[in-house]
Amino acid sequence: MPIEINGLPITVLKNPKGGSQVDVERKQSSSVQDETGKSGSSDTGTLTDTAARLRALGNTLSTLPVTDTQRVEGIKKAIEHSDYTVDAGRVAQKMIEFEKLLKS
């Protein structure tokens, strides 16, 4: 059901994934376009639930520190006290997985 807001028709569509999408489109020609006789372009904007969630997630991530300072300090202390052990098999497996990601 179209809704008129400030002269722009707005339509809310349901997508198959369950979210909603808001389409805004201007089809009316402006007075300048009427005077010049040139065809007007159509302005369209779309805002989806996914875009709103991504924006919120980006805002949340921007407030988090880049590194986990507590974990880094814990590893430093374990190294200083010779309590830190490296699982060579796990390191090798992670390197193989990383190489596979680079190739794909």
N, C-alpha and C positions, 0 to 999 in steps of 0.2 A: 504494500500500500504506500504510494508516494506521499511524502510530506513536504510542504513548501516552507522553507526557512530562508528569509532574506531573498526571496525570489529564485532560489535554487531548489530544484526537485531533489529530494533525498530518498533513496530506496534501500531498505535493509533486506539483504538476501541471506538465506540459510544455505551454508555449503554442506556437502555430504559428510564432512568430518565433524559436524556438530557445532562449529563456530558460526559467527555471524560476520557479515561483511557490509560495510556502509559505502555506497557509491554516491558520489556527488558529481553532477554533470550540468554544465551550463549550455543550453542549446539556443537560447534567445540571442538575437543579434543586438549589438550595442547601437547607440545612436550614431556613432562615428562610422560603423560598418554600414548602417542604413544610408548615410549621406554619401559615402564613397562608392558604394555598390560592390565592394569587395566581400568575398565570402569570409565569414568568421570561422575561427577555429573553435573546437570544442574543448573546454577545460574539464579535466576529469581527475578526481583524487580518490584514493581508496585507503581505508584504514581497516585492518582486520584484527581479530582477537589475538592472533599470533604476533602481529607487529606490536601490539600493546604489551603483551607478555614479554617479548624480547626487549623492549625499551625498559620495562621494570627490572628485568634480569640484569641488563647492562648497568642500570643505576645502582643495583645492589652490589654487583661485582666491582664497580668503581670505588666503593667504600672499603673493600677488603684489602688487606696488605698483599703485596706481590708474593712474599714468601711466608712460610709458617715459621716464625722466629722461635717459638718454643721447641719445635722439632729440630731446628738447626742447632740450638743451644744444647739440646739433649744429645745429639750426635757428637758435637764438639767435646762434651764432657766424657762421653763413652770412649772417644779416641784418646783423650788425655789420660784416662785411667786404663787404657788397653783392654776395654770391655767390648769394643766394636768389632764385629766379625762380618766379613763379606761372604755372601753366598754366591760363589762363582757360577754355579749352575743357573741361578736365577738371573744374574747379570747377563750371562750368555744368552739365555732365552729372551730377555727383554731386548737385547741388541738384535737378535734375529727378527723379532716382531717389528722392531723399528725399521729395519732394512726392507722388510716386506711392505710396510706402509709407504716407504719412499719409492718403491718400484711400481706401485699401483696408482 
